[in-house]
Amino acid sequence: MNTAMKNTSVLISGASIAGPALAYWLHRYGCRVTVVEKAPRLRLGGQAVDFKGATHRTVLERMGILDEVYRRRTGGADQEIVDGRGRRLAVLPGEFTGGDVEILRGDLAELLFDRTRERCEYVFGDSITSLTQSDGGVHVTFERAAPRTFDLVVGADGIHSNVRRLAFGPEEEYVRFLGHYYALVQIDLESGNQMYNEPGRMATLGGKKAPSFFVFASERLDYDRYDAGQQRRILMDAYRGAGWRIPEVLAELAEAGDDIYLDSISRVETDEYARGRVVLLGDAAYGNTLGGFGSGLAVVGAYVLAGELAAAGGDHRAGFAAYQEAFRGYAKVARQGNAGPFLAPATPGRIRMRNWMLRRRVMMKAMLKITDRFATGIELRDYAQCGGLLSR
């Protein structure tokens, strides 16, 4: 264990991917870490996430989890795009959607949690209600726990970050809605990993990437993200009258329990990652829903943030500035894509164009090369070699 930040107390909001990944590195550098999570327990299940390229592999290897990630891999599979009669129109290659290695989000969260649960304090079923900064730290109040003061606070709590709202400002100032919603639902209908489109609507069944998965164009909706019944009604309304197997899906959906997740396709746009002693990480800082790089950005960002803090000898001003300088260019990929029009094209002509492109191997190879370049577009610093700095 390095001692550069010995006894520095850090509160991390969010126990999905970015939070536990950061907790792992901060503990190694001597910090006392507390992770607070609004959910009552670790969130398992969910869609698959993927890692791609040498940069992602290097960070996973330095964390000592690369072999376990490969052991738990789902194995990305090709997805067949079909018409209303189930006839194949095109194929979405597994290597495009699944990267080099794909793992269920819940499995990755569990893996990171297991590596940190004995070393860090986890508080489930609670949330931050206020942050008050001073020269000596950040005074934090919670919904349930007693107030505490920490040296640093990290928002690793997703695209709808509570920490960003409290420290930076309202969500609408930092999150841009991109015109689509997506939903994940546990519906058990026999299907061979198929995807179906109508203008502005997409549905997939039987995929390994996610349970039943839906993307649809919409105006911005006002709903409770924690109300499963309300989300179910929105999804059913969005797909009424659709063809293919959608009537079966709607019948199943009407009887489904609370295992549904609906959210907007949105992008976080921030010019800075830190305000005083508070810093943002992962989707809270540079999220792009369904952008394809969220988990990679989260684990690499955690590595860089913790490493730069350690290299700065615990000086949060210098560490946060170095993190932003090192990471801003790499995170730009999150500002460049919008999966909605690709997955749910707006017109029959655009659906045909998308399918035509997928049938052209030369175009797919070009797209894969672009994603390779994005995934490896940062020079990783080996913070273990910062000896002189870490001992200050």
N, C-alpha and C positions, 0 to 999 in steps of 0.2 A: 504493500500500500504506500502510495506517495503521501507526503505530509504537507504539500503546498497549501491545502485548504483545510487542514485539520481543525475540526470542531466548527467549521462553517455550517450553519444550519440553512437548509434549503427546503422549501415547500414546493412540491410539484402538484399541479392540478391535472388529473387525468391518468388513468391506469390502463390505457389500451396498448399502444405500441410505443409512441414517442416517450411517454412518461417513464415506464419501467426501463427502457433503453437508456435514458439519461440517468436514472437512479443507479443503474449498474456502474456507469463510468464515474459519477460523482462520488459514490462510495469508495471506489478504487483510489480516488484522489484525496480521500480523507474527510469527506463531508458527512454530516449527519442529515439524512434524507427522510422526509415525510412525504408520502403520496396520498392525496385525498381524491376520492372518486365518488361521484354522485350516485352511481348504481349501487345496489345493496351488496353486490358480489362481483367477482370478475366476470366480464362478459365473454362468454364462449360462443361458438357458432359463427354465423355471418358468412360473408362471401370469401372467396380465396383472394389472397394478395400475392404479389410476385416480386422477385428480385432479378436484376439483370446486370450482367457485366462485372468487370474486375473490381470496380469501386465498391459495389454492394457486397460482393463476396469477401473482399478484404476486411470490411468492417465486421461482418458476421464472424469471420475467422478470428479476428482480434478479440471478439467477445466470447469466443469459445463455443459458439452455437451453430456454426456452419454445418457440421456433420449431422446434428440433430434436425436442422431445418430440412436437409436433404432426406433424412430418414422419414420425416413426416410429410414429405411432399405429396401433393395430390396428383401430379402428373397432368399437365395441361393437355386437353383434348381438342381436336378440331370440332368446330360447331357448324352444323349444316343449316343453311338458310333455305327455307322452303316457302312455297306459295300456299294458297288456301286449301289446296288438295293434298298438301304434303309432298309435293314434287320438289326435288332439289333445284335451287337456282344458283347457289354459290356456296363457298366454304370459307369460314373465318378461321384461319390457321391457329392452332393452339400455341405456336411459338410467338404469335403476335399478341395474344391475350394473356399468356401465361409466363412470359419472360424466360429466364434460364431455369428458375425453380419457383414453383408455386406451392403455397401452404395456406391452409385455412386461417383466416384472421384470428379466430379464437384459439387455434393451436399455437400460433406465434405469441399471442398475448399470454397464454399459459406458460409457455417456455420462458419468456422474459420474467414473468412473475416468479416462477420457481427459482430463477437465478438471483432474485433480489429479496424475496420475502423474509429470509432469515437475517438480512443485513440492514434492511430499511423498514421504517414504520409505514404500514398501510392502514388508511382509515376509509372504510367503505360506508356508503349510505349517508354521506355528508357533502356539503358544498360551501365554498367561500361566499360570504355576503358582503364583505368590505375589505379594502386594502388602504392602509394609511401609511405613507412613507415618511421616514425621517432620516436624519444623518446616521442613526444607529441601527436601522433595520426597517422591516415592514410589519406593522401591526395588523393582524388578520383576525377577522371575526368569521364565525361559521354558523350554519343553520342549527347545528346541534352541539358541537364541541365548544369548550370554553375558548376564549380568545387566546392567541399566542403571538409571539413576535419571532420573525425569522430574518436571517441576513439577506436572503434572496427568495424570490418567488418566480416560478416558471409556469406559464400557461401552456400545457400540452394537452388541452382539453377540446381539440377538434375545431372544425370550421365554425361552429357556433360558440366559440370560446367565451366562457364566463370571465376568465381573467382578462382577456382583451377588452371586454365590455367595461369592466371595472377600472382598468388602468389606462386604456387608450380612448374609449368612447363607444357610442352605440354601434351595434353590428352593421346597420345600414351604411355606415361611413366606410366600412372596410370589406364588406362582402357583396359581390356583384352577382345577382341572379342571372342565369344564362338561358332562361326560357324553357327549361324542361325539369321534370321530376323523375325520380326513379324509386322503385320499391322492390323489396326482397320479402318473399312470402314462402312459408313451408307448405307447399302443395304437392302431394304425392300422386302424380299422374304419369303413367308409363310413357316415356318419350326417349328418343335417341339423341339427346343433346341438340335440340332443334330451336331455330330462331325464326320468328315470323314478323313481318312488317305490314302495316298499313300506313298511309301518310300521317306522320306525327305520332305513331304508336309502334312500339316494339314489345314482343313478349318472347321469353325463352323458357323452355321446359327441359328437365332432365339433364341439366348441365352440372359439371363438377365445380365450375367457377363459383357458383352461387346456387341457393335454392331457386325456386321460380323467380324470374327476374323480369322487371318491366321498366320501360322508359317511355315517357309520353310528353308531348309539348303542352304547355299550359301557360296561362297568365299566372302571376304570383298568387299563391293561395294563402289564406289566413286560417291556420289550424293549430291544434295542440300536438306537438311532436311526441308527447307522452300518452296520447289517447289513441289506443289501437283501434277502437271502434270507429272513430272519426276517420282515421287513415284508411280503414277498410272501405268505408263508404266512398271516399274520394277515388280510390282505385277502381271500384266497381263502376262508378259513374264515368270514369275516363275510358272504360273499355266496353261499355254497353254498345251493342250493335256490331261488334267486330266479328270477323269470320274465323276460319281455321278452327282451333280447339278452344277458342276463348269462351264460348258458352259453358263448356265443361269447367274451365278455370273459374268462371264467375260462380258457378254452382258450388264448387269446392270452397271458394273464398267466402261465400256467405256463411258457411259452417265452420270456417277456420277460427282458431282461438286467437290469442293475442300475439302470436309469433309473426308479426308483420313489422316492417320498417320502411317508412316513407320519408323521403327528404328531397330537397331541391338539388339540382345540379348548379353549383355556384362556385365562384372563385374568390379567394382572399387576395386583396390588393393592399399591401402595406409598404410604406417607404422606409420604415424602421422597425426593427424587431424588439427594441428595448426602450423602456421609459424608467429611468432611475434604476432601482433595484429589481425591477420586474422585466422579464424577457419572455418572448414567445418562441415556441418550437413546434415543428411539424405542421399539421393542417391549420393550427391557430395562426401561424405566421404566413404560410405559403400554400394553403390547401387549394386543390382544384378537384372537385368531385368527379370520380371516375376518370381522372386524368392519366392513370396508369403508373404514376411515380410516387404515390403518397407514402407507402411503407418504406421505399428506398430513401426518400427525402427525410423521413422521420428518423431512421436508424443512423444515417450518415450525419444528419443535423445534430443528433444527440452526441455522437462521437466528437464532432467539431466543437460544439458549444462547451462540453465538459473539458475537452482538451485545451481550448483557448483560455478558459478560466484558470486551469491549472498552470498553463504556461505563463499567465499573467500573475502568478503567485497569489491568486484569489482576488486581485483587484477587479471588481465587477465592471467598472467603467471600461478599462482596457480590454478585458475579456469579452464583454458584449460587443464592443466595437470591432474587435478582431474576428469574432464569429460572423458578424454581419458582412464584413469585408470579404472574408473567405467564402461565404456561402451565397451571397446575393446572386452572383452569376449562375451558379449551379441551380438555384431555385427558380430561375427565370422560366424554366420549362413549364412550371405550373401556371404561368400566365399566358401560355401560347396555345392551349388546346381547349376544345369544347366538344365533349363526347356526344352530346345530345343530337346534333344534326347528323352525325355519322351513324349512330345506333338507331335513330328514329327520323329518317329523312322526311322532309315536309311534304313532298309531292311524289306521285308515282314515277315521274321522270328521274328524280333524285335517287329514289330507291334503285331503279334500274342502273343508274350511273355508278352508284356505290357497289352493286353486285358485279357490274362489268369490271370495275377496278380490281375487285377481289379475285376475279378469274385470271388476271394478268400477273403471272409470277414475277415478271421483271419489276412491276410496280410494287408488289409486296416486298420484294427484296430491298428496294429503295427505301420503303417505309421502315423496315427493320433496321437498316443501317442508320437511319435518322434517330431512331429510339436508342440504338447502341451508343451513339455519340452523346445524346442527352444524359444517359445513365452514367457515363464515365467522365463527364465534363467537369471534374474537379481534381486538383492534385492534393491527395491526402497527406497530411503532415503526420509523422510518427511522433506522437507526443511523449512516448516513453523515452525518447532520446533528448528530451528538453531538460536534462539533469540540472544544469546550472540554474535555469529559471525556476524549476520546481522546488529547489532547495532554498529559495530566497525567503 
